[in-house]
């Protein structure tokens, strides 16, 4: 399958915000990240999945762990030791303070340095839109996963990114609305990356904007019915 991935600003950007790289952006966002990212976008989607049996996972790799939100949620579901990896030191420091992870590593998600074949569960949340190519992430997740392990990925749905014309963004310290380098990946791009790596797709969910989202963000009424999040559950069968 051919990849259709492209830099977001090339066609769909309706905001025109200045753009910074991932490490710069998340370092600038860290102080307000927790108050601006809605659980509806990611952890509520994780909670809705049918295939993962979270409490049965003795360990997990949390790729793109950020401030530790996902790791804390995983631990609350009964997941054992969680190792986190992130590119941004400031995010890792916030995760360290939170205390949900057994180990935290500063690394690129394509080369985490974690032990291969060691994790019954690998999770990535709100990360894929920052990757120019999905395949290195899928390959690294496959390397890390134990036999019969799961790779669970949740992120922004490409249709929402295109419809809203909105890259991932934050308010900088000087009040400037600032975009973080965003890439558009279709659902078929995830399918191509996962299948070519050797994963078997076990579950796929597309979550639209509905009542809960409109209650939180009334201006999103115009997006009602547009899928805002996508979640993929992959199994390593070998």
Residue frames as a rotation matrix with the C-alpha (Angstrom) as fourth column:
UNK 1
0.576 0.818 0.000 0.00
0.818 -0.576 0.000 0.00
0.000 0.000 -1.000 0.00
UNK 2
-0.249 -0.651 0.717 1.29
0.600 -0.685 -0.413 3.44
0.760 0.328 0.561 -0.88
UNK 3
-0.296 0.081 -0.952 1.62
0.871 -0.386 -0.304 6.08
-0.392 -0.919 0.044 1.82
UNK 4
0.272 0.462 0.844 -0.31
0.710 -0.688 0.148 9.33
0.649 0.559 -0.515 1.47
UNK 5
0.378 -0.147 -0.914 1.38
0.836 -0.369 0.405 11.00
-0.397 -0.918 -0.017 4.46
UNK 6
0.052 -0.345 0.937 2.13
0.660 -0.692 -0.292 14.69
0.749 0.634 0.191 3.99
UNK 7
-0.872 -0.348 -0.344 3.13
0.489 -0.602 -0.631 17.76
0.013 -0.719 0.695 5.95
UNK 8
-0.093 0.956 -0.280 -0.07
0.893 -0.045 -0.448 19.23
-0.440 -0.291 -0.849 7.30
UNK 9
-0.023 0.099 -0.995 0.60
0.079 -0.992 -0.101 22.85
-0.997 -0.081 0.015 6.37
UNK 10
-0.897 -0.412 0.158 1.03
0.159 0.032 0.987 21.97
-0.411 0.911 0.037 2.72
UNK 11
-0.750 0.636 0.182 -2.73
0.276 0.051 0.960 21.88
0.601 0.770 -0.214 2.09
UNK 12
0.022 0.927 -0.376 -5.05
0.699 0.254 0.668 21.97
0.715 -0.277 -0.642 5.09
UNK 13
-0.557 -0.319 -0.767 -3.76
0.820 -0.356 -0.447 24.58
-0.131 -0.878 0.460 7.55
UNK 14
0.246 0.729 0.639 -6.46
0.678 -0.600 0.424 27.19
0.693 0.329 -0.642 8.18
UNK 15
0.771 0.063 -0.634 -4.71
0.603 -0.395 0.693 28.80
-0.207 -0.917 -0.342 11.15
UNK 16
0.581 -0.606 0.544 -1.40
0.238 -0.512 -0.825 30.04
0.778 0.609 -0.153 9.80
UNK 17
0.961 -0.262 0.090 0.31
-0.157 -0.247 0.956 29.84
-0.228 -0.933 -0.279 13.20
UNK 18
0.133 -0.974 -0.181 4.12
-0.940 -0.066 -0.335 29.94
0.315 0.215 -0.924 13.37
UNK 19
0.898 0.187 -0.398 5.45
-0.153 0.981 0.115 26.38
0.413 -0.043 0.910 13.47
UNK 20
0.084 -0.881 0.466 8.09
-0.996 -0.063 0.060 24.95
-0.023 -0.470 -0.883 15.80
UNK 21
-0.385 -0.307 -0.870 9.66
-0.399 0.906 -0.143 21.49
0.832 0.292 -0.471 16.03
UNK 22
0.413 0.666 -0.621 8.35
0.193 0.603 0.774 18.85
0.890 -0.440 0.121 18.42
UNK 23
-0.141 -0.531 -0.835 10.94
0.934 0.207 -0.290 19.25
0.327 -0.822 0.467 21.18
UNK 24
-0.950 -0.202 0.240 10.65
0.148 -0.964 -0.222 23.05
0.276 -0.175 0.945 21.19
UNK 25
-0.294 0.932 0.211 6.87
-0.379 -0.316 0.870 22.92
0.878 0.176 0.446 21.12
UNK 26
0.469 0.530 -0.707 6.35
0.371 0.608 0.702 20.51
0.802 -0.591 0.089 23.95
UNK 27
-0.497 -0.665 -0.558 8.95
0.840 -0.207 -0.502 22.26
0.218 -0.718 0.661 26.09
UNK 28
-0.928 0.156 0.337 6.92
-0.150 -0.988 0.046 25.42
0.340 -0.008 0.940 25.62
UNK 29
-0.063 0.992 -0.106 3.60
-0.426 0.069 0.902 23.69
0.903 0.102 0.418 26.26
UNK 30
-0.517 -0.200 -0.832 4.58
0.365 0.828 -0.425 21.66
0.774 -0.524 -0.355 29.33
UNK 31
-0.997 0.064 -0.045 3.23
0.015 -0.410 -0.912 24.07
-0.077 -0.910 0.408 31.97
UNK 32
-0.374 0.918 -0.131 -0.27
-0.818 -0.394 -0.420 24.18
-0.437 -0.050 0.898 30.45
UNK 33
-0.760 0.020 -0.650 -0.44
-0.466 0.680 0.566 20.78
0.453 0.733 -0.508 28.78
UNK 34
-0.896 0.384 -0.224 -2.48
0.444 0.743 -0.501 19.09
-0.026 -0.549 -0.836 31.50
UNK 35
-0.406 0.777 -0.482 -5.14
0.143 -0.467 -0.873 21.80
-0.903 -0.423 0.079 31.48
UNK 36
-0.202 0.298 -0.933 -5.53
-0.832 -0.554 0.004 21.96
-0.516 0.777 0.360 27.71
UNK 37
-0.758 -0.055 -0.650 -5.57
-0.464 0.746 0.478 18.29
0.459 0.664 -0.591 26.61
UNK 38
0.073 0.916 0.395 -8.98
-0.997 0.058 0.051 16.69
0.024 -0.398 0.917 27.11
UNK 39
-0.550 -0.201 0.810 -9.36
-0.404 0.913 -0.048 13.11
-0.731 -0.354 -0.584 28.32
UNK 40
0.537 0.836 0.115 -12.04
-0.225 0.274 -0.935 12.74
-0.813 0.476 0.335 25.65
UNK 41
0.490 -0.402 -0.773 -9.27
-0.872 -0.230 -0.433 12.88
-0.004 0.886 -0.463 23.06
UNK 42
-0.221 -0.764 -0.607 -7.26
-0.676 0.568 -0.469 9.90
0.703 0.307 -0.642 24.28
UNK 43
-0.939 -0.248 0.239 -7.69
-0.344 0.629 -0.697 8.17
0.023 -0.736 -0.676 27.65
UNK 44
-0.110 0.961 0.252 -11.48
-0.624 0.130 -0.770 7.99
-0.773 -0.243 0.586 27.32
UNK 45
0.437 0.175 -0.882 -10.93
-0.866 0.346 -0.361 6.37
0.242 0.922 0.303 23.93
UNK 46
-0.630 -0.707 -0.322 -8.49
-0.532 0.694 -0.484 3.90
0.566 -0.133 -0.814 25.46
UNK 47
-0.746 0.376 0.550 -11.11
-0.453 0.319 -0.832 3.08
-0.489 -0.870 -0.068 28.10
UNK 48
0.255 0.936 -0.243 -13.65
-0.814 0.072 -0.577 2.28
-0.522 0.345 0.780 25.37
UNK 49
-0.248 -0.431 -0.868 -11.53
-0.879 0.477 0.015 -0.39
0.407 0.766 -0.497 23.67
UNK 50
0.730 0.664 0.163 -12.71
-0.679 0.678 0.281 -3.99
0.076 -0.315 0.946 23.91
UNK 51
0.658 -0.464 -0.593 -9.58
0.027 0.802 -0.597 -6.00
0.753 0.377 0.540 23.11
UNK 52
-0.377 -0.907 0.186 -6.95
-0.256 -0.091 -0.962 -4.84
0.890 -0.411 -0.198 25.63
UNK 53
0.728 0.428 -0.535 -7.18
0.409 0.355 0.841 -6.47
0.550 -0.831 0.084 29.05
UNK 54
0.404 -0.622 0.671 -5.21
-0.415 -0.778 -0.471 -3.78
0.815 -0.088 -0.572 30.79
UNK 55
0.548 -0.137 0.825 -4.93
-0.831 0.020 0.556 -5.39
-0.093 -0.990 -0.103 34.21
UNK 56
0.925 -0.198 0.326 -3.38
0.191 0.980 0.054 -8.54
-0.330 0.012 0.944 32.70
UNK 57
0.621 -0.740 0.259 -0.34
0.160 -0.204 -0.966 -6.63
0.767 0.641 -0.008 31.36
UNK 58
0.587 -0.474 -0.656 2.58
0.800 0.214 0.561 -7.09
-0.126 -0.854 0.505 33.72
UNK 59
-0.301 -0.705 -0.642 4.48
0.421 -0.702 0.574 -4.30
-0.856 -0.097 0.508 32.00
UNK 60
0.719 0.522 0.459 4.02
0.657 -0.295 -0.694 -1.68
-0.227 0.801 -0.555 29.31
UNK 61
-0.599 -0.800 0.040 6.11
0.745 -0.538 0.395 0.64
-0.294 0.266 0.918 27.17
UNK 62
0.544 0.750 -0.376 4.60
0.605 -0.661 -0.444 4.13
-0.581 0.014 -0.813 27.02
UNK 63
-0.386 -0.750 0.536 6.02
0.904 -0.193 0.382 5.70
-0.183 0.632 0.753 23.86
UNK 64
-0.501 0.205 0.841 5.68
0.180 -0.926 0.333 9.48
0.847 0.318 0.427 23.80
UNK 65
-0.249 0.410 -0.877 4.85
0.914 0.400 -0.073 9.45
0.321 -0.819 -0.475 27.50
UNK 66
0.056 0.294 0.954 4.75
0.155 -0.947 0.283 13.24
0.986 0.132 -0.099 27.84
UNK 67
-0.243 -0.082 0.967 3.78
-0.775 -0.583 -0.244 14.45
0.583 -0.809 0.078 31.31
UNK 68
-0.979 -0.198 0.042 2.79
-0.188 0.811 -0.554 10.94
0.076 -0.550 -0.832 32.36
UNK 69
-0.239 0.968 0.083 -0.97
-0.944 -0.211 -0.255 11.17
-0.229 -0.139 0.963 31.80
UNK 70
0.361 0.390 -0.847 -1.17
-0.683 0.729 0.045 7.91
0.635 0.562 0.530 29.87
UNK 71
-0.530 -0.645 -0.550 1.20
-0.060 0.676 -0.735 6.11
0.846 -0.356 -0.397 32.22
UNK 72
-0.867 0.270 0.419 -0.86
-0.473 -0.183 -0.862 7.16
-0.156 -0.945 0.286 35.23
UNK 73
0.144 0.969 -0.200 -4.04
-0.988 0.129 -0.085 5.97
-0.056 0.210 0.976 33.51
UNK 74
0.111 -0.175 -0.978 -2.44
-0.420 0.884 -0.206 2.61
0.901 0.434 0.025 32.66
UNK 75
-0.873 -0.471 -0.125 -1.35
-0.066 0.367 -0.928 2.11
0.483 -0.802 -0.352 36.25
UNK 76
-0.567 0.736 0.370 -4.87
-0.758 -0.290 -0.584 2.96
-0.323 -0.612 0.722 37.44
UNK 77
0.392 0.707 -0.589 -6.21
-0.874 0.486 0.003 0.18
0.288 0.514 0.808 35.20
UNK 78
0.794 -0.088 0.601 -3.91
-0.322 0.778 0.539 -2.33
-0.515 -0.622 0.590 36.89
UNK 79
0.770 -0.617 -0.161 -1.04
0.024 0.280 -0.960 -2.40
0.638 0.735 0.230 34.40
UNK 80
0.635 -0.616 -0.466 2.22
0.742 0.320 0.588 -3.39
-0.213 -0.720 0.661 36.11
UNK 81
-0.073 -0.773 -0.631 5.49
0.395 -0.603 0.693 -1.48
-0.916 -0.198 0.349 35.67
UNK 82
0.853 0.359 0.379 5.33
0.499 -0.351 -0.792 1.16
-0.151 0.865 -0.478 32.93
UNK 83
-0.255 -0.954 -0.157 8.47
0.693 -0.294 0.658 2.39
-0.674 0.059 0.736 31.15
UNK 84
0.772 0.598 -0.216 8.15
0.337 -0.673 -0.658 5.77
-0.539 0.435 -0.722 29.45
UNK 85
-0.371 -0.842 0.391 10.02
0.845 -0.132 0.519 7.27
-0.386 0.523 0.760 26.50
UNK 86
0.803 0.590 -0.084 9.84
0.495 -0.738 -0.458 10.85
-0.333 0.326 -0.885 25.27
UNK 87
0.210 -0.707 0.676 11.88
0.837 -0.226 -0.497 13.25
0.505 0.670 0.544 23.19
UNK 88
0.241 0.024 0.970 11.36
-0.060 -0.997 0.039 16.30
0.969 -0.068 -0.238 25.41
UNK 89
-0.649 -0.596 -0.473 13.32
0.409 0.250 -0.877 16.62
0.641 -0.763 0.082 28.69
UNK 90
-0.811 0.367 0.456 10.80
-0.560 -0.715 -0.419 19.04
0.173 -0.595 0.785 30.20
UNK 91
0.258 0.921 -0.293 7.97
-0.763 0.380 0.523 16.58
0.593 0.089 0.800 29.62
UNK 92
0.086 -0.313 -0.946 10.02
0.267 0.922 -0.281 13.76
0.960 -0.228 0.163 31.14
UNK 93
-0.897 -0.430 0.101 10.72
0.048 -0.322 -0.945 15.84
0.440 -0.843 0.310 34.22
UNK 94
-0.334 0.866 0.372 6.99
-0.926 -0.375 0.042 16.40
0.176 -0.330 0.927 34.70
UNK 95
0.469 0.469 -0.748 6.38
-0.390 0.870 0.301 12.66
0.792 0.151 0.591 34.28
UNK 96
-0.415 -0.714 -0.564 9.13
0.302 0.477 -0.825 11.93
0.858 -0.513 0.018 36.79
UNK 97
-0.857 0.151 0.493 7.40
-0.482 -0.576 -0.660 14.16
0.184 -0.803 0.566 39.33
UNK 98
0.125 0.986 -0.108 4.13
-0.905 0.158 0.395 12.34
0.407 0.048 0.912 38.71
UNK 99
-0.467 -0.511 0.721 5.74
-0.826 0.543 -0.150 9.01
-0.315 -0.666 -0.676 39.62
UNK 100
0.589 0.790 0.169 3.71
-0.660 0.591 -0.464 6.62
-0.466 0.162 0.870 37.48
UNK 101
0.738 -0.341 -0.583 6.67
-0.403 0.470 -0.785 5.19
0.542 0.814 0.209 35.55
UNK 102
0.864 -0.503 0.020 9.24
0.342 0.616 0.710 2.67
-0.370 -0.606 0.704 36.68
UNK 103
-0.265 -0.958 0.107 11.74
0.682 -0.107 0.723 4.05
-0.682 0.265 0.682 34.17
UNK 104
0.830 0.465 -0.309 11.90
0.130 -0.699 -0.703 7.14
-0.543 0.543 -0.641 31.98
UNK 105
-0.147 -0.871 0.470 14.12
0.748 0.213 0.629 7.45
-0.648 0.443 0.620 28.91
UNK 106
0.354 0.154 -0.923 14.86
-0.395 -0.870 -0.297 10.44
-0.848 0.469 -0.247 26.71
UNK 107
-0.679 -0.552 0.484 14.94
0.163 0.529 0.833 9.04
-0.716 0.645 -0.270 23.17
UNK 108
-0.540 0.466 -0.701 13.47
-0.841 -0.274 0.466 9.11
0.025 0.842 0.540 19.71
UNK 109
0.248 0.751 0.612 10.52
-0.724 0.564 -0.398 6.73
-0.644 -0.344 0.683 19.45
UNK 110
0.777 -0.024 -0.629 12.15
-0.515 0.551 -0.657 4.92
0.363 0.834 0.415 16.54
UNK 111
-0.026 -0.862 -0.506 15.16
0.148 0.497 -0.855 4.05
0.989 -0.097 0.115 18.70
UNK 112
0.730 0.493 0.473 14.04
-0.336 -0.344 0.877 3.78
0.595 -0.799 -0.085 22.32
UNK 113
-0.381 -0.920 0.094 16.86
-0.630 0.184 -0.755 1.63
0.677 -0.347 -0.649 23.66
UNK 114
0.148 0.513 0.846 14.34
-0.938 0.343 -0.043 -0.43
-0.312 -0.787 0.532 25.64
UNK 115
-0.676 -0.448 0.585 14.64
-0.361 0.894 0.267 -4.22
-0.642 -0.031 -0.766 25.76
UNK 116
-0.483 0.463 -0.743 13.19
-0.804 0.102 0.586 -6.01
0.347 0.880 0.323 22.76
UNK 117
-0.272 0.479 -0.835 10.43
-0.047 0.859 0.509 -8.59
0.961 0.178 -0.211 23.16
UNK 118
-0.897 -0.278 -0.345 9.87
0.310 0.162 -0.937 -7.56
0.316 -0.947 -0.059 26.76
UNK 119
-0.828 0.559 -0.052 6.48
-0.412 -0.668 -0.619 -5.82
-0.381 -0.491 0.783 26.82
UNK 120
-0.591 0.702 0.398 3.05
0.730 0.675 -0.106 -7.44
-0.343 0.228 -0.911 26.60
UNK 121
0.596 0.803 0.034 1.69
0.766 -0.554 -0.326 -3.94
-0.243 0.221 -0.945 25.98
UNK 122
-0.717 -0.697 0.012 3.05
0.660 -0.673 0.333 -1.00
-0.224 0.247 0.943 23.98
UNK 123
0.403 0.904 -0.139 1.03
0.848 -0.426 -0.316 2.23
-0.345 0.010 -0.939 23.97
UNK 124
-0.822 -0.547 0.158 1.34
0.567 -0.764 0.307 5.47
-0.047 0.342 0.938 21.99
UNK 125
0.230 0.946 -0.227 -1.04
0.927 -0.284 -0.245 8.37
-0.296 -0.154 -0.943 22.60
UNK 126
0.935 0.279 -0.219 -1.31
0.204 -0.928 -0.313 11.67
-0.290 0.248 -0.924 20.68
UNK 127
0.067 -0.992 -0.107 2.04
-0.032 -0.109 0.994 11.20
-0.997 -0.063 -0.039 18.97
UNK 128
-0.039 -0.208 0.977 1.59
0.788 0.594 0.158 9.98
-0.614 0.777 0.141 15.41
UNK 129
0.853 0.422 0.308 0.68
0.521 -0.636 -0.570 13.39
-0.044 0.647 -0.762 13.92
UNK 130
0.702 -0.660 -0.267 4.21
-0.502 -0.725 0.471 14.57
-0.504 -0.196 -0.841 14.73
UNK 131
-0.091 -0.751 0.654 5.91
0.089 0.648 0.757 11.80
-0.992 0.127 0.008 12.77
UNK 132
-0.154 0.000 -0.988 6.77
-0.893 -0.427 0.139 12.34
-0.422 0.904 0.066 9.10
UNK 133
-0.275 0.011 -0.961 6.79
-0.587 0.790 0.177 8.56
0.762 0.613 -0.211 8.61
UNK 134
0.532 0.599 0.599 4.78
-0.840 0.283 0.463 6.06
0.108 -0.749 0.654 10.68
UNK 135
0.696 -0.135 -0.705 6.83
-0.137 0.939 -0.316 3.01
0.705 0.317 0.635 9.80
UNK 136
-0.422 -0.906 -0.036 9.76
-0.154 0.111 -0.982 3.53
0.894 -0.409 -0.186 12.22
UNK 137
-0.381 0.374 0.846 7.31
-0.924 -0.181 -0.336 3.78
0.027 -0.910 0.414 15.15
UNK 138
0.697 0.713 -0.081 5.48
-0.714 0.700 0.023 0.63
0.074 0.042 0.996 14.11
UNK 139
0.368 -0.649 -0.666 8.77
-0.056 0.700 -0.712 -1.23
0.928 0.300 0.221 13.68
UNK 140
-0.653 -0.649 0.390 10.06
-0.400 -0.142 -0.905 -0.18
0.643 -0.747 -0.167 17.10
UNK 141
-0.008 0.738 0.674 6.78
-0.993 0.071 -0.090 -1.08
-0.114 -0.671 0.733 18.77
UNK 142
0.796 0.275 -0.539 6.96
-0.418 0.894 -0.162 -4.51
0.437 0.355 0.826 17.11
UNK 143
-0.118 -0.933 -0.340 10.52
-0.073 0.349 -0.934 -4.99
0.990 -0.086 -0.109 18.35
UNK 144
-0.676 -0.164 0.718 9.51
-0.660 -0.298 -0.690 -4.11
0.327 -0.940 0.094 21.90
UNK 145
0.263 0.935 0.236 6.36
-0.956 0.220 0.193 -6.24
0.129 -0.277 0.952 22.03
UNK 146
-0.586 -0.326 0.742 6.40
-0.510 0.860 -0.024 -9.71
-0.630 -0.392 -0.670 23.53
UNK 147
-0.940 0.300 -0.162 4.87
0.062 0.617 0.785 -12.59
0.336 0.728 -0.598 21.54
UNK 148
-0.166 0.977 -0.130 1.08
0.875 0.207 0.437 -12.11
0.454 -0.041 -0.890 21.46
UNK 149
-0.548 -0.097 -0.831 1.66
0.615 -0.720 -0.322 -8.58
-0.567 -0.688 0.454 22.76
UNK 150
0.485 0.799 0.357 -0.48
0.868 -0.388 -0.310 -5.58
-0.109 0.460 -0.881 21.84
UNK 151
-0.838 -0.546 -0.021 0.38
0.536 -0.829 0.158 -2.22
-0.104 0.121 0.987 20.35
UNK 152
0.266 0.956 -0.122 -2.33
0.941 -0.285 -0.182 0.33
-0.209 -0.067 -0.976 21.12
UNK 153
-0.847 -0.520 0.112 -2.16
0.529 -0.802 0.277 3.65
-0.054 0.294 0.954 19.30
UNK 154
0.338 0.936 -0.095 -4.61
0.908 -0.351 -0.229 6.52
-0.248 -0.009 -0.969 19.77
UNK 155
-0.744 -0.617 -0.257 -4.37
0.508 -0.772 0.383 9.85
-0.434 0.154 0.887 18.03
UNK 156
-0.246 0.617 -0.748 -6.15
-0.444 -0.758 -0.479 12.62
-0.862 0.214 0.460 16.18
UNK 157
0.235 0.417 0.878 -8.26
0.609 0.641 -0.468 11.38
-0.757 0.645 -0.103 13.30
UNK 158
-0.762 -0.610 0.217 -7.02
0.540 -0.415 0.732 12.66
-0.356 0.675 0.646 9.92
UNK 159
-0.168 0.769 0.617 -10.54
0.818 -0.241 0.523 13.69
0.551 0.593 -0.588 8.91
UNK 160
0.701 0.395 -0.595 -10.76
0.686 -0.602 0.408 16.01
-0.197 -0.694 -0.693 11.91
UNK 161
-0.205 -0.862 -0.463 -7.37
0.494 -0.499 0.711 17.55
-0.845 -0.083 0.528 11.15
UNK 162
-0.798 -0.091 0.596 -8.49
0.600 -0.227 0.768 18.21
0.065 0.970 0.235 7.57
UNK 163
0.127 0.959 0.253 -11.98
0.831 -0.242 0.501 19.45
0.541 0.146 -0.828 8.47
UNK 164
0.724 0.146 -0.674 -10.90
0.608 -0.598 0.522 21.73
-0.327 -0.788 -0.522 11.30
UNK 165
0.605 -0.582 0.543 -7.80
0.283 -0.480 -0.830 22.95
0.744 0.656 -0.126 9.47
UNK 166
0.764 -0.167 0.624 -6.10
-0.607 -0.515 0.605 22.85
0.220 -0.841 -0.495 12.83
UNK 167
0.014 -0.823 -0.568 -2.57
-0.054 0.566 -0.823 21.63
0.998 0.042 -0.037 13.55
UNK 168
0.434 -0.024 -0.901 -1.56
0.866 0.288 0.409 20.60
0.249 -0.957 0.146 17.05
UNK 169
-0.111 -0.418 0.902 -0.94
0.191 -0.899 -0.393 23.92
0.975 0.129 0.179 18.79
UNK 170
0.142 0.087 -0.986 -0.48
0.989 0.025 0.145 25.66
0.037 -0.996 -0.082 22.13
UNK 171
0.895 0.126 0.428 -0.28
0.110 -0.992 0.063 29.16
0.432 -0.010 -0.902 23.57
UNK 172
-0.013 -0.991 -0.131 3.34
0.645 0.092 -0.759 30.17
0.764 -0.095 0.638 24.07
UNK 173
-0.198 -0.146 -0.969 4.53
0.959 -0.236 -0.160 32.10
-0.205 -0.961 0.187 27.13
UNK 174
-0.917 -0.196 -0.346 4.27
0.138 -0.973 0.185 35.39
-0.373 0.122 0.920 25.21
UNK 175
-0.126 0.980 -0.155 0.66
-0.237 -0.182 -0.954 34.63
-0.963 -0.084 0.255 24.24
UNK 176
-0.358 -0.074 -0.931 1.45
-0.926 -0.099 0.364 33.61
-0.119 0.992 -0.033 20.66
UNK 177
0.678 0.561 0.475 -0.61
-0.413 0.825 -0.386 30.73
-0.608 0.065 0.791 19.30
UNK 178
-0.210 -0.907 -0.366 2.06
-0.948 0.097 0.304 28.32
-0.240 0.411 -0.880 18.06
UNK 179
0.824 0.475 -0.308 1.75
-0.553 0.792 -0.258 25.17
0.122 0.383 0.916 15.99
UNK 180
-0.029 -0.791 0.611 3.88
-0.524 0.533 0.664 22.08
-0.851 -0.301 -0.430 16.52
UNK 181
-0.631 -0.313 -0.710 5.07
-0.775 0.207 0.598 20.35
-0.040 0.927 -0.373 13.35
UNK 182
0.002 0.796 0.606 2.09
-0.429 0.548 -0.718 18.26
-0.904 -0.258 0.342 12.25
UNK 183
-0.877 -0.258 -0.405 1.81
-0.478 0.390 0.787 15.53
-0.045 0.884 -0.465 9.63
UNK 184
0.136 0.990 -0.022 -1.34
-0.949 0.124 -0.291 14.05
-0.286 0.061 0.956 8.15
UNK 185
-0.931 -0.364 -0.020 -1.65
-0.358 0.903 0.236 10.24
-0.068 0.227 -0.971 8.12
UNK 186
-0.044 0.943 -0.331 -4.74
-0.868 0.127 0.480 8.57
0.495 0.308 0.813 6.68
UNK 187
0.474 0.298 0.829 -6.20
-0.702 0.696 0.151 5.46
-0.532 -0.653 0.539 8.30
UNK 188
0.992 -0.105 -0.068 -4.82
0.031 0.734 -0.679 3.52
0.121 0.671 0.731 5.34
UNK 189
0.231 -0.959 0.163 -1.32
-0.542 -0.266 -0.797 4.82
0.808 0.096 -0.582 6.19
UNK 190
-0.078 -0.186 0.979 -1.62
-0.966 0.255 -0.029 3.20
-0.245 -0.949 -0.200 9.61
UNK 191
0.816 0.426 0.391 -2.89
-0.316 0.895 -0.316 0.01
-0.484 0.134 0.865 7.99
UNK 192
0.794 -0.562 -0.232 0.05
-0.116 0.235 -0.965 -0.02
0.597 0.793 0.122 5.59
UNK 193
-0.055 -0.869 0.492 2.61
-0.801 -0.256 -0.542 0.66
0.596 -0.424 -0.681 8.32
UNK 194
0.087 0.149 0.985 1.18
-0.884 0.467 0.007 -1.95
-0.459 -0.872 0.172 10.68
UNK 195
0.903 0.346 0.255 0.64
-0.202 0.865 -0.460 -4.72
-0.380 0.363 0.851 8.18
UNK 196
0.678 -0.701 -0.222 4.01
-0.236 0.078 -0.969 -4.26
0.696 0.709 -0.112 6.50
UNK 197
-0.143 -0.737 0.661 5.71
-0.925 -0.139 -0.355 -4.55
0.353 -0.662 -0.661 9.89
UNK 198
-0.730 -0.102 -0.676 3.98
-0.028 0.992 -0.120 -7.81
0.683 -0.069 -0.727 10.76
UNK 199
-0.839 0.488 0.241 1.21
-0.367 -0.180 -0.913 -6.64
-0.402 -0.854 0.330 13.06
UNK 200
-0.641 0.766 0.043 -2.31
0.623 0.488 0.611 -8.10
0.447 0.419 -0.790 12.91
UNK 201
-0.715 0.427 0.554 -5.11
-0.482 -0.875 0.052 -5.57
0.507 -0.229 0.831 13.39
UNK 202
-0.804 0.379 -0.458 -7.31
0.562 0.734 -0.381 -6.63
0.192 -0.564 -0.803 16.31
UNK 203
0.200 0.882 -0.427 -9.50
0.904 -0.334 -0.268 -3.55
-0.379 -0.333 -0.864 16.80
UNK 204
-0.807 -0.352 0.474 -10.14
0.519 -0.806 0.286 -0.17
0.281 0.476 0.833 15.19
UNK 205
0.142 0.859 -0.492 -12.26
0.923 -0.294 -0.248 2.64
-0.358 -0.419 -0.834 16.64
UNK 206
-0.709 -0.203 0.676 -13.12
0.457 -0.862 0.220 6.00
0.538 0.465 0.704 15.13
UNK 207
-0.249 0.568 -0.785 -14.73
0.913 -0.132 -0.385 8.34
-0.322 -0.812 -0.486 17.67
UNK 208
-0.162 0.244 0.956 -16.81
0.672 -0.683 0.288 11.28
0.723 0.689 -0.053 16.39
UNK 209
-0.973 -0.001 0.232 -17.52
-0.134 -0.814 -0.565 14.63
0.189 -0.581 0.792 17.99
UNK 210
-0.228 0.930 -0.289 -20.73
0.601 0.368 0.710 14.16
0.766 -0.012 -0.642 19.96
UNK 211
0.708 0.669 0.224 -22.57
0.244 -0.531 0.812 15.54
0.662 -0.520 -0.539 22.97
UNK 212
0.653 -0.488 -0.579 -19.67
0.690 0.067 0.721 15.21
-0.313 -0.870 0.380 25.39
UNK 213
-0.428 -0.848 0.312 -17.32
0.901 -0.375 0.217 17.13
-0.067 0.374 0.925 23.10
UNK 214
-0.151 0.432 0.889 -19.88
0.434 -0.779 0.452 19.86
0.888 0.455 -0.070 22.37
UNK 215
0.850 0.440 -0.288 -20.51
0.423 -0.248 0.871 20.26
0.312 -0.863 -0.397 26.11
UNK 216
0.278 -0.846 -0.454 -16.80
0.770 -0.086 0.632 20.84
-0.574 -0.526 0.628 26.61
UNK 217
-0.787 -0.551 -0.278 -16.30
0.216 -0.667 0.713 22.95
-0.579 0.501 0.644 23.48
UNK 218
0.163 0.984 -0.066 -19.59
0.257 -0.107 -0.961 24.48
-0.953 0.139 -0.270 22.27
UNK 219
0.131 -0.170 -0.977 -17.92
-0.792 -0.611 0.000 25.90
-0.597 0.773 -0.215 19.15
UNK 220
-0.861 -0.506 0.059 -17.32
-0.391 0.730 0.560 22.32
-0.326 0.459 -0.826 18.04
UNK 221
0.067 0.952 0.299 -21.04
-0.108 0.304 -0.946 21.91
-0.992 0.031 0.123 17.27
UNK 222
0.509 0.118 -0.853 -20.04
-0.810 -0.272 -0.520 22.54
-0.293 0.955 -0.043 13.65
UNK 223
-0.494 -0.747 -0.445 -17.84
-0.827 0.562 -0.025 19.42
0.269 0.356 -0.895 13.82
UNK 224
-0.035 0.531 0.847 -20.56
-0.705 0.588 -0.397 17.15
-0.709 -0.611 0.354 15.20
UNK 225
0.870 0.400 0.290 -20.30
-0.154 0.777 -0.610 13.72
-0.469 0.486 0.737 13.60
UNK 226
0.572 -0.759 -0.309 -16.75
-0.530 -0.055 -0.846 14.28
0.625 0.648 -0.435 12.35
UNK 227
0.776 -0.332 -0.536 -14.39
0.551 0.772 0.318 11.63
0.308 -0.542 0.782 13.76
UNK 228
0.780 -0.459 0.425 -11.95
-0.542 -0.835 0.092 13.33
0.313 -0.302 -0.900 16.13
UNK 229
-0.047 -0.791 0.609 -9.95
-0.868 0.334 0.367 10.38
-0.494 -0.512 -0.703 17.49
UNK 230
0.572 0.133 -0.810 -8.79
-0.563 0.781 -0.270 7.10
0.596 0.610 0.521 16.00
UNK 231
0.119 -0.523 0.844 -7.55
-0.867 0.361 0.345 4.10
-0.485 -0.773 -0.410 17.96
UNK 232
0.372 -0.146 -0.916 -5.78
-0.621 0.694 -0.363 1.04
0.690 0.705 0.168 16.60
UNK 233
0.389 -0.281 0.878 -5.12
-0.709 0.517 0.479 -2.17
-0.588 -0.809 0.002 18.51
UNK 234
0.335 -0.415 -0.846 -2.49
-0.742 0.438 -0.508 -4.38
0.581 0.797 -0.162 16.89
UNK 235
0.793 -0.086 0.604 -1.44
-0.387 0.694 0.607 -7.88
-0.471 -0.715 0.517 17.98
UNK 236
-0.117 -0.908 -0.403 1.97
-0.993 0.119 0.022 -9.47
0.028 0.402 -0.915 17.50
UNK 237
0.796 0.409 0.446 1.27
-0.397 0.909 -0.125 -12.99
-0.456 -0.078 0.886 16.30
UNK 238
0.226 -0.768 -0.600 4.39
-0.851 0.143 -0.505 -15.08
0.473 0.625 -0.621 15.72
